[in-house]
């Protein structure tokens, strides 16, 4: 998968439309994106490979292939890849009126990006 590399893994934009954006996101073993929220977009995640734990508003839920999660705007969220060897891969469908990366409000970050 080509795309944009982050310290926790990488993502590829599959669709960038006026009313939605779709990404394929791969989280490296043992890693997680920042615990964050967005003002202007909702996210729907569909796990397509791997295992992990999603944290939404401090509630932690295990996830695996086939699971889907809805993350409304303003909900704090992250996902942890709990595997020691396999990537956690999911499709993220963003809906709302703005999809810029500058609509990320980081609350916790393992990589010093706050």
C-alpha positions in Angstrom: 0.0 0.0 0.0 1.4 3.4 -1.0 0.2 6.5 0.6 1.0 8.8 3.5 3.3 7.4 6.2 2.8 8.2 9.9 4.7 7.0 13.0 1.9 4.5 13.8 1.5 3.2 10.2 0.1 4.6 7.0 -3.0 5.5 5.1 -4.1 5.8 1.5 -6.9 8.0 0.2 -9.3 5.9 -1.9 -11.9 8.7 -2.5 -11.8 12.4 -1.9 -15.3 13.7 -2.7 -17.3 16.8 -1.8 -19.5 15.0 0.8 -17.2 12.1 1.9 -13.6 10.9 2.0 -12.5 7.3 2.2 -9.2 6.0 3.5 -7.5 2.6 3.8 -5.6 2.8 7.1 -2.9 0.3 8.3 -1.8 0.5 11.9 1.6 -1.2 12.6 1.8 -4.0 15.3 1.6 -2.5 18.8 1.0 1.0 17.6 -2.0 3.5 17.7 -2.8 6.9 16.2 -3.3 9.8 18.6 -6.4 9.9 20.9 -8.2 12.7 19.1 -11.5 14.2 18.0 -12.8 16.2 15.0 -15.1 19.1 14.9 -16.5 18.7 11.4 -16.5 15.1 10.5 -18.0 11.7 11.5 -16.1 8.5 10.8 -17.3 5.0 10.1 -14.6 2.3 10.4 -14.8 -1.2 8.9 -12.0 -3.6 10.1 -10.8 -5.6 7.1 -7.7 -7.3 8.7 -6.2 -7.8 12.1 -7.2 -7.4 15.7 -7.2 -4.5 18.1 -9.0 -2.3 20.6 -10.9 0.8 19.8 -11.3 3.5 22.4 -14.2 5.9 22.0 -14.9 8.4 24.8 -12.8 6.3 27.1 -14.8 3.1 26.5 -12.5 0.3 25.2 -13.9 -2.4 22.9 -12.0 -5.3 21.2 -12.3 -5.3 17.4 -11.4 -7.8 14.6 -12.0 -8.5 10.9 -15.6 -7.7 9.9 -16.4 -5.3 12.8 -17.7 -1.8 12.1 -17.6 1.2 14.4 -19.3 4.6 14.1 -17.4 7.6 15.5 -19.5 10.7 15.6 -18.0 14.2 15.3 -16.6 15.4 18.7 -16.1 11.9 20.0 -12.7 11.2 21.3 -11.2 8.1 19.6 -8.2 6.0 18.8 -7.5 2.4 17.8 -4.7 0.2 19.1 -3.2 -2.7 17.1 -2.9 -5.5 19.7 -1.0 -7.9 17.4 2.7 -8.4 17.8 3.2 -9.2 14.1 0.2 -8.3 11.8 -1.1 -5.0 10.7 -4.6 -3.8 11.7 -6.2 -2.6 8.5 -9.5 -0.7 8.3 -11.5 1.4 5.8 -12.5 4.8 7.2 -15.5 6.6 5.6 -15.6 10.2 6.6 -18.8 12.2 6.3 -19.5 15.9 7.1 -18.6 19.2 5.6 -14.8 19.3 6.0 -12.1 16.6 5.8 -8.8 18.4 6.2 -6.1 16.9 8.4 -6.1 20.2 10.4 -9.4 19.2 11.9 -7.6 16.8 14.2 -7.5 17.8 17.9 -5.0 15.5 19.6 -5.5 14.8 23.3 -2.9 12.0 23.8 -0.1 11.1 21.4 2.7 8.5 21.7 4.9 10.4 19.2 5.0 13.9 20.7 2.7 15.6 18.2 0.6 17.5 20.7 
